[in-house]
Amino acid sequence: MLSYLQVRDFAIIEAIELEFQPGLTVLTGETGAGKSIVVEALQLLCGGRAGPEVVRHGAERAEISGSFSLEQAPHELRKWLEEQAIAADQELAIRRVVASDGRSRAYLNGRAVAVQQLREAGNWLVDIHGQHEFQSLTRAAMQRELLDAYGQHESLAEQLGIAHRVWLSFLNRTLELETQAHDRDARASLLKHQIQELEALALAEGEYQSLGEERSRLANRGRLAEGVQLALNHLYEGEEASAHARASRALAALRGASALDSRIAAITPLAEGAVIQIREAARELQRYLESLEVDTARHDQVERRLEAIEDLARKHRVPPAELSERARQLAAELASLETAESDLTRLRKELGAALDGYRDLARQLSARRATAARALAKDITTRMQTLGMAGGRFQVEVTPLESSEPAPHGADQVEFRVTANPGQPLRPLAKIASGGELSRLSLAVQVSCAAHAAPCMVFDEVDAGIGGAVAEIVGRELRALGEGAQVLCVTHLPQVACQGHHHSRVTKLTDGRATRTALSELTGDERVEEIARMLGGVEVTGKAREHAREMLRGAAAAAAAVKPASSGKRSSAARSARRE
């Protein structure tokens, strides 16, 4: 439900703020005051197209903000918000900013979003009926959803959607295995050859790294021998200057001095350890030098082994160290190919069973849609007779889809067709020429399908081309619709305005240099004065005011008396559709 709307610098609106309540809210005012501009602002807030022309002359940008209560929001909207990672608990704040150069920005609960995302959210929140660019009633998908809601087929339609997803998953897997089966033999032969090559290589864990280190050692044995020999000379083999000779002389001096001072005796073992460590290091270096003797055969063997490993790694386009993992992957793929035939046979059976299940649900849904279509057509045709379209006829066509391939919504194409005048052929609802007729027809459909009403419905110029008793009936229908949903209606007729639960007046103000629009909520005598103005002419008379009071009293009394009967009538129609 729309709870708050703020508009700044939009068209001729400088700044307006309005709080909304549940029920029917009527917007009235003189012709040209800007009533439809309020609707256009709401349309822009919900993702409508924007250009620089919407910005008030002299302003830098137009800004529209609105708050929507989510207490009774559809489950689909909450799921969509979660998918978009938009945090929303009890309220959704929407903001749309259009700069004077035409650039537009949109926000949902403070998060910047694309206009397409804003439009998707707007489709759940507001339904605008009138001569506007996004009227959901003309969309084929919405017509199908309205029919399913009227006949209470939503549960069956949801089951059908699940069955379609199951069938589609089996189909995709089957096609994948069939493609694999087409060249399975060639692929299996290649895999076996590759696995045999890798098995013949018999690469041990860590072998490649170990061979690399050995290759480096064999290739640099000259430099290694030179460095080790130099270290050996300094440590042990040098005559006077070696570390071992000097450490030995130092040890002998300490032993002589230790007889004179016991503190030196405590230090002597450290020197003895140093002499021993130098001697052990020299022995290890000597053994290392012996191992560096030229072994041409071993060098050639290491090079050949490394070359074989690296060649196979290049062939498989993996690092040499990952050849073992590659062998495991190829073995797993070969095992999968070898079981593909049995898997394909099993999948084909499951695909057939899924298709049979889908078709059974589709047949049930088609039969129920056909029954509900007759009931809905009769209901709306009856309402048309009282909404200024006497002799008009409404029809819901449920026809098979041209394609026999399963579709997520079933095997039917649903189309609303209508003629507003007797003797004229039925035409698709989307091709209705008169905006007023389309608005009133939208009203008839929404009242008939009130259980599926959008959280907020807007009817712009719904009373175009009507008057008298028809206007009063239109007003009553709007009020009845407002009993279960939030309804906003722009109207010129007092018969409609008096039916509102709430009343706002749009006024155009000018100082000779600039023009702006103001909006105010009316109660009590202010509302009587506005309806009297709509009844009268240039001058509002006392008789007009009394007539206005009488209309308000009559509307309230009629609503109290008609509400239970109207509700029962709709329930009866729905029960009839279910029984059939």
C-alpha positions in Angstrom: 0.0 0.0 0.0 1.2 3.5 -0.9 1.5 5.4 2.4 3.4 8.6 1.4 4.2 10.5 -1.8 6.5 13.5 -2.2 6.9 15.3 -5.5 9.4 18.2 -6.1 10.0 20.2 -9.3 8.0 17.8 -11.5 6.2 19.4 -14.5 4.3 22.3 -12.9 4.5 20.9 -9.4 6.9 22.8 -7.2 6.5 20.7 -4.0 3.7 18.5 -2.7 3.5 15.9 0.0 0.6 13.6 0.6 -0.1 10.8 3.1 -2.4 8.0 1.8 -4.7 5.6 3.6 -6.4 2.4 2.7 -9.6 2.6 0.7 -10.7 4.8 -2.2 -9.0 8.2 -2.5 -10.4 10.6 -5.1 -8.4 13.4 -6.6 -10.4 16.3 -8.0 -9.8 19.8 -9.3 -10.3 22.2 -12.1 -9.4 21.0 -15.6 -5.7 21.6 -16.2 -5.0 21.9 -12.5 -2.6 18.9 -12.7 -4.5 15.9 -11.4 -3.1 13.6 -14.1 0.4 15.0 -13.3 0.2 13.4 -9.9 -0.6 10.1 -11.6 2.3 10.6 -14.0 4.6 11.3 -11.0 3.5 8.0 -9.5 4.1 6.3 -12.8 7.6 7.7 -13.0 8.2 6.6 -9.4 7.4 3.0 -10.4 9.8 2.9 -13.4 8.1 4.9 -16.2 10.1 6.6 -18.8 11.7 9.9 -18.0 13.1 12.8 -20.0 14.3 16.4 -19.4 10.8 17.6 -20.1 9.5 16.3 -16.8 11.7 18.8 -14.8 10.0 22.0 -13.8 11.2 25.0 -15.7 14.1 26.6 -14.0 14.8 23.6 -11.7 17.9 21.5 -11.7 16.2 18.2 -11.2 12.8 16.6 -10.5 12.6 14.3 -7.5 9.8 11.9 -6.5 9.8 9.8 -3.3 7.3 7.3 -2.1 6.9 4.9 0.8 5.0 1.6 0.5 3.9 -0.5 3.4 4.9 -4.2 3.0 2.6 -5.6 5.7 0.4 -7.3 3.1 3.0 -7.4 0.2 2.8 -10.4 -2.2 5.2 -13.3 -1.4 6.6 -12.9 -4.9 7.6 -9.2 -4.2 9.4 -10.2 -1.0 11.2 -13.0 -2.8 12.2 -10.6 -5.5 13.6 -8.2 -3.0 15.6 -11.0 -1.4 17.0 -12.0 -4.8 18.1 -8.4 -5.4 19.7 -8.2 -1.9 17.5 -5.3 -1.0 16.7 -5.2 2.8 13.0 -4.6 3.4 11.0 -5.5 6.4 7.8 -3.4 6.9 8.4 -0.6 4.4 9.9 0.0 0.9 11.1 3.5 0.2 11.4 4.4 -3.5 13.1 7.5 -4.9 13.5 8.7 -8.5 15.6 11.6 -9.5 15.6 13.1 -13.1 18.2 15.7 -13.9 17.5 18.6 -16.3 19.7 16.9 -18.9 17.4 13.8 -18.8 19.7 11.5 -16.8 17.8 9.4 -14.3 18.7 7.7 -11.0 16.6 5.3 -8.9 16.8 4.0 -5.4 15.1 1.2 -3.4 15.5 1.6 0.3 18.5 3.9 -0.3 20.2 1.5 -2.6 20.9 2.6 -6.2 19.2 0.3 -8.7 18.7 0.2 -12.5 15.4 1.6 -13.8 14.5 -1.9 -15.0 14.7 -3.1 -11.4 12.6 -0.2 -10.3 10.0 -1.1 -13.0 9.9 -4.7 -11.8 9.2 -3.6 -8.3 6.7 -1.1 -9.5 4.7 -3.8 -11.3 4.1 -5.5 -7.9 3.2 -2.3 -6.1 1.1 -0.1 -8.4 -1.3 -0.9 -11.2 -2.3 2.2 -13.3 -5.4 2.0 -15.4 -5.9 4.6 -18.0 -4.2 6.0 -21.0 -0.7 5.2 -19.7 2.3 3.3 -21.1 2.3 0.3 -18.7 -1.2 -1.0 -18.1 -0.9 -4.5 -16.8 -4.4 -5.5 -17.9 -3.3 -5.4 -21.6 -0.4 -7.9 -21.0 -1.0 -11.5 -21.9 0.7 -12.8 -18.8 -1.5 -10.6 -16.5 -4.6 -11.8 -18.3 -3.6 -15.4 -17.7 -2.8 -14.7 -14.0 -6.1 -12.9 -13.5 -8.0 -15.8 -15.0 -6.1 -18.2 -12.8 -6.8 -16.1 -9.7 -10.5 -15.8 -10.5 -10.8 -19.5 -10.8 -8.4 -20.1 -7.9 -6.0 -22.1 -10.0 -2.8 -20.6 -8.5 -1.9 -23.8 -6.7 -2.3 -26.0 -9.8 -0.5 -23.4 -11.9 2.4 -23.5 -9.4 2.5 -27.3 -9.5 2.6 -27.0 -13.3 5.5 -24.6 -13.2 7.4 -27.0 -10.9 6.6 -29.9 -13.3 8.0 -27.8 -16.2 11.2 -27.1 -14.4 11.6 -30.9 -13.6 11.0 -31.8 -17.3 13.4 -29.1 -18.5 16.2 -30.3 -16.2 15.8 -33.9 -17.5 15.7 -32.6 -21.1 18.9 -30.7 -20.7 20.7 -33.6 -19.1 19.4 -36.0 -21.8 20.6 -33.7 -24.6 24.0 -33.4 -22.9 24.4 -37.2 -22.7 23.1 -37.6 -26.3 25.7 -35.2 -27.5 28.4 -37.0 -25.5 27.1 -40.4 -26.9 27.5 -39.1 -30.5 31.3 -39.0 -30.2 31.6 -41.2 -27.1 33.6 -44.0 -28.9 36.2 -41.6 -30.3 36.5 -39.8 -27.0 36.8 -43.0 -25.0 39.6 -44.2 -27.4 41.5 -41.0 -27.0 41.1 -41.1 -23.2 42.4 -44.7 -23.0 45.4 -43.7 -25.1 46.1 -40.7 -22.9 45.7 -42.7 -19.7 48.1 -45.4 -21.0 50.7 -42.7 -21.7 50.4 -41.3 -18.2 50.5 -44.8 -16.6 53.6 -45.7 -18.7 55.3 -42.6 -17.4 54.7 -43.8 -13.8 55.4 -40.4 -12.3 56.0 -40.7 -8.6 54.8 -38.2 -6.1 57.5 -35.4 -5.8 59.6 -37.0 -8.5 59.6 -34.0 -10.8 60.8 -31.6 -8.2 63.5 -34.1 -7.0 64.8 -34.6 -10.6 64.9 -30.8 -11.1 67.1 -30.4 -8.1 69.4 -33.3 -9.4 69.6 -31.7 -12.8 70.7 -28.5 -11.3 73.4 -30.2 -9.2 74.8 -32.2 -12.2 74.8 -29.2 -14.5 76.7 -27.1 -11.9 79.1 -29.7 -10.4 82.2 -27.7 -11.5 81.2 -24.6 -9.6 80.0 -26.7 -6.7 83.3 -28.6 -6.4 85.3 -25.4 -6.5 83.3 -23.8 -3.8 83.3 -26.9 -1.6 87.1 -27.4 -2.0 87.7 -23.8 -1.0 85.6 -24.2 2.1 87.5 -27.5 2.9 90.8 -25.7 2.6 89.8 -23.0 5.0 88.3 -25.4 7.4 90.7 -28.3 7.5 93.2 -28.9 4.7 95.2 -25.6 4.9 98.4 -26.1 6.8 98.8 -23.1 9.1 95.8 -21.0 8.2 93.0 -23.6 8.4 90.3 -23.2 11.0 91.0 -26.7 12.4 94.8 -25.9 12.9 94.0 -22.6 14.6 91.3 -24.1 16.8 93.6 -27.0 17.8 96.3 -24.5 18.9 93.8 -22.5 20.8 92.5 -25.7 22.5 96.1 -26.6 23.5 96.6 -23.1 25.0 93.4 -23.4 27.0 94.3 -26.8 28.4 97.7 -25.4 29.7 96.0 -22.4 31.3 93.2 -24.5 32.8 95.7 -25.9 35.3 96.2 -22.4 36.6 92.6 -21.3 36.8 89.5 -23.5 37.1 87.3 -21.0 35.4 89.3 -21.6 32.1 88.7 -25.3 32.6 84.9 -24.7 32.3 85.5 -23.0 28.9 87.7 -25.7 27.4 85.0 -28.1 26.5 83.4 -25.5 24.2 86.7 -25.2 22.3 86.9 -29.0 22.1 83.5 -29.1 20.6 84.4 -26.5 18.0 87.4 -28.6 16.9 85.2 -31.7 16.6 82.5 -29.8 14.6 85.2 -28.5 12.2 86.5 -32.0 11.7 83.0 -33.5 11.1 82.2 -30.7 8.6 85.4 -31.4 6.7 84.6 -35.1 6.5 81.1 -34.3 5.1 82.6 -32.0 2.5 85.1 -34.6 1.5 82.3 -37.1 1.0 80.2 -34.5 -1.0 83.3 -33.9 -3.3 83.5 -37.7 -3.9 79.8 -37.7 -4.9 80.4 -35.0 -7.5 82.6 -37.2 -9.6 81.5 -37.0 -13.3 78.6 -39.5 -14.0 77.7 -38.8 -17.6 75.3 -41.7 -17.8 73.3 -40.5 -14.8 73.2 -36.9 -16.2 71.8 -38.2 -19.5 69.3 -40.4 -17.6 68.0 -37.4 -15.6 67.7 -35.2 -18.7 65.7 -37.9 -20.6 63.4 -38.4 -17.7 62.7 -34.7 -17.3 62.2 -34.3 -21.0 59.6 -37.1 -21.1 57.7 -35.5 -18.1 57.8 -32.0 -19.6 56.7 -33.2 -23.1 53.6 -35.0 -21.7 52.8 -32.0 -19.5 52.8 -29.7 -22.6 50.6 -32.2 -24.4 48.0 -32.1 -21.7 48.5 -28.3 -21.1 49.1 -28.7 -17.4 52.2 -28.0 -15.2 54.4 -31.2 -14.8 53.6 -31.4 -11.1 49.9 -31.8 -12.0 50.2 -34.8 -14.3 49.1 -37.2 -11.6 45.9 -35.2 -11.0 45.3 -35.0 -14.8 45.5 -38.8 -14.9 42.8 -39.1 -12.2 40.5 -36.6 -14.1 40.8 -38.6 -17.4 40.1 -41.8 -15.6 36.9 -40.3 -14.1 35.8 -39.0 -17.5 36.4 -42.4 -19.0 34.3 -44.1 -16.3 31.5 -41.6 -16.9 31.5 -42.3 -20.7 31.5 -46.0 -20.1 28.3 -45.7 -18.0 26.7 -43.0 -20.3 24.6 -45.5 -22.3 22.9 -46.9 -19.2 22.5 -43.3 -17.8 21.0 -42.2 -21.1 18.4 -45.0 -21.1 17.4 -44.2 -17.5 17.2 -40.5 -18.2 15.0 -41.0 -21.3 12.5 -43.0 -19.1 12.6 -40.2 -16.5 12.1 -37.6 -19.2 9.1 -39.4 -20.5 7.6 -39.7 -17.1 8.2 -36.0 -16.4 6.6 -35.1 -19.7 3.5 -37.2 -18.9 3.2 -35.7 -15.5 3.4 -32.2 -17.0 0.8 -32.9 -19.7 -1.6 -34.3 -17.1 -1.4 -31.2 -15.0 -1.6 -29.0 -18.2 -4.8 -30.8 -19.2 -6.3 -30.3 -15.8 -5.4 -26.6 -15.8 -6.7 -26.1 -19.4 -10.1 -27.6 -18.4 -10.4 -25.4 -15.3 -9.3 -22.3 -17.2 -12.0 -22.9 -19.8 -14.7 -23.2 -17.1 -13.4 -20.1 -15.2 -13.2 -18.2 -18.6 -17.0 -18.6 -19.1 -17.8 -17.5 -15.6 -15.4 -14.5 -15.7 -16.7 -13.4 -19.2 -20.3 -13.5 -17.9 -19.4 -11.6 -14.7 -17.6 -8.8 -16.6 -20.2 -8.6 -19.4 -22.8 -8.0 -16.7 -20.8 -5.3 -15.1 -20.2 -3.6 -18.5 -23.9 -3.0 -18.9 -23.9 -0.8 -15.8 -20.7 1.0 -16.6 -21.7 2.9 -19.7 -21.1 0.1 -22.2 -24.7 -1.2 -22.6 -24.8 -4.0 -25.2 -21.0 -4.6 -24.8 -19.7 -8.0 -24.5 -16.6 -9.5 -22.9 -15.0 -12.8 -23.8 -12.0 -14.8 -22.4 -10.5 -17.0 -25.1 -8.5 -20.0 -23.9 -6.8 -21.5 -27.0 -4.0 -24.1 -27.3 -0.5 -22.6 -27.9 0.9 -22.9 -31.4 4.0 -24.8 -30.1 3.5 -28.2 -28.6 6.6 -27.8 -26.5 5.8 -27.5 -22.8 5.7 -24.0 -21.5 6.1 -22.9 -17.8 2.5 -21.5 -17.6 0.7 -24.4 -19.4 -0.5 -25.3 -22.8 -2.9 -22.3 -23.2 -2.9 -18.9 -24.6 -5.4 -16.6 -22.7 -6.7 -13.5 -24.4 -9.3 -11.0 -23.2 -11.5 -9.8 -26.1 -14.2 -7.2 -25.9 -16.6 -5.1 -27.8 -18.0 -2.0 -26.2 -20.9 -1.6 -28.6 -23.5 -4.1 -29.8 -23.0 -5.4 -33.4 -19.3 -4.7 -33.3 -16.8 -7.6 -33.5 -14.8 -8.7 -30.5 -11.3 -7.3 -30.5 -8.2 -7.9 -28.2 -8.4 -5.8 -25.1 -5.0 -4.3 -26.0 -6.5 -2.7 -29.1 -9.4 -0.9 -27.4 -9.3 2.6 -28.9 -11.1 4.6 -26.2 -9.1 5.3 -23.1 -12.3 5.8 -21.1 -13.7 2.5 -22.2 -10.4 0.8 -21.3 -10.4 2.4 -17.8 -14.0 1.3 -17.1 -13.3 -2.2 -18.4 -10.2 -2.3 -16.2 -12.5 -1.4 -13.3 -14.9 -4.1 -14.1 -12.1 -6.7 -14.4 -10.5 -5.6 -11.1 -13.8 -5.6 -9.2 -14.5 -9.1 -10.5 -11.0 -10.3 -9.6 -10.7 -8.2 -6.4 -9.0 -11.1 -4.6 -6.1 -10.6 -7.0 -6.0 -6.8 -6.9 -2.7 -5.0 -6.8 -1.7 -3.4 -3.5 -2.4 0.0 -5.0 -4.6 0.6 -8.1 -4.8 4.0 -9.9 -7.7 4.9 -12.2 -7.1 8.0 -14.3 -10.1 9.6 -16.0 -12.2 6.5 -15.4 -15.3 8.6 -15.8 -14.5 9.9 -19.3 -17.6 10.1 -21.5 -20.1 9.1 -18.8 -22.5 10.8 -16.4 -25.7 10.5 -14.5 -26.6 7.0 -13.2 -23.6 5.3 -14.9 -21.2 7.7 -13.1 -22.8 6.8 -9.8 -22.4 3.1 -10.5 -18.8 3.6 -11.4 -18.3 5.4 -8.1 -19.9 2.6 -6.2 -17.8 0.0 -8.0 -14.6 1.9 -7.1 -15.7 2.2 -3.5 -16.4 -1.5 -3.4 -13.0 -2.2 -4.8 -11.5 0.1 -2.2 -12.9 -2.0 0.6 -10.3 -4.6 -0.1 -7.5 -2.7 -1.7 -6.0 0.8 -2.0 -7.6 2.7 -4.9 -6.7 6.2 -6.2 -9.0 7.8 -8.8 -8.7 11.0 -10.7 -12.3 12.2 -11.5 -14.3 15.1 -12.8 -17.7 13.8 -11.6 -19.3 14.5 -8.2 -21.1 11.1 -8.4 -17.7 9.4 -8.3 -16.0 11.9 -5.9 -18.7 11.5 -3.2 -18.0 7.7 -3.0 -14.4 8.2 -1.8 -13.2 7.2 1.6 -10.7 10.1 1.3 -10.7 13.2 -0.9 -7.8 15.4 -2.1 -8.0 18.5 -4.3 -5.5 19.6 -6.8 -5.2 23.3 -7.4 -3.2 25.3 -9.9 -1.7 28.6 -8.6 -0.1 31.4 -10.6 1.4 34.8 -9.8 1.5 35.9 -13.4 5.1 34.8 -13.7 5.1 31.2 -12.7 2.5 28.4 -12.4 2.6 25.7 -9.8 0.3 22.9 -8.5 -0.8 22.5 -4.9 -2.5 19.5 -3.3 -4.6 19.4 -0.1 -6.6 16.8 1.7 -10.3 17.7 2.2 -12.6 16.9 5.1 -15.9 18.0 6.4 -17.2 21.3 4.9 -14.1 21.5 2.6 -15.2 18.3 0.9 -18.8 19.5 0.7 -17.6 22.8 -1.0 -15.5 20.8 -3.6 -18.4 18.5 -4.5 -20.7 21.5 -4.7 -18.2 23.2 -7.1 -18.2 20.1 -9.3 -22.0 20.1 -9.3 -22.5 23.8 -9.9 -21.0 26.3 -12.3 -19.1 29.5 -11.8 -20.8 30.3 -8.5 -21.4 27.7 -5.8 -24.9 28.1 -4.4 -26.5 26.9 -1.2 -28.6 24.5 -3.1 -25.5 23.0 -4.6 -23.9 22.6 -1.1 -27.1 20.9 0.2 -27.1 18.6 -2.8 -23.4 17.8 -2.1 -24.2 16.9 1.5 -27.1 14.7 0.4 -24.8 12.9 -2.1 -22.2 12.2 0.6 -24.8 10.9 3.0 -26.4 8.8 0.3 -23.0 7.3 -0.8 -22.2 6.3 2.8 -25.6 4.7 3.3 -25.5 2.9 0.0 -22.0 1.6 0.7 -23.1 0.2 4.1 -26.1 -1.5 2.5 -24.5 -2.8 -0.7 -21.2 -4.0 0.7 -22.4 -7.4 2.1 -24.5 -8.2 -0.9 -21.8 -7.3 -3.3 -19.3 -9.4 -1.4 -21.7 -12.3 -1.5 -22.2 -11.9 -5.2 -18.5 -12.2 -5.9 -18.1 -15.2 -3.7 -21.0 -16.9 -5.4 -19.4 -16.3 -8.8 -16.2 -17.8 -7.6 -17.9 -20.8 -6.1 -19.8 -21.3 -9.3 -16.5 -21.3 -11.3 -15.0 -23.9 -8.9 -18.1 -26.2 -9.1 -18.0 -26.2 -12.9 
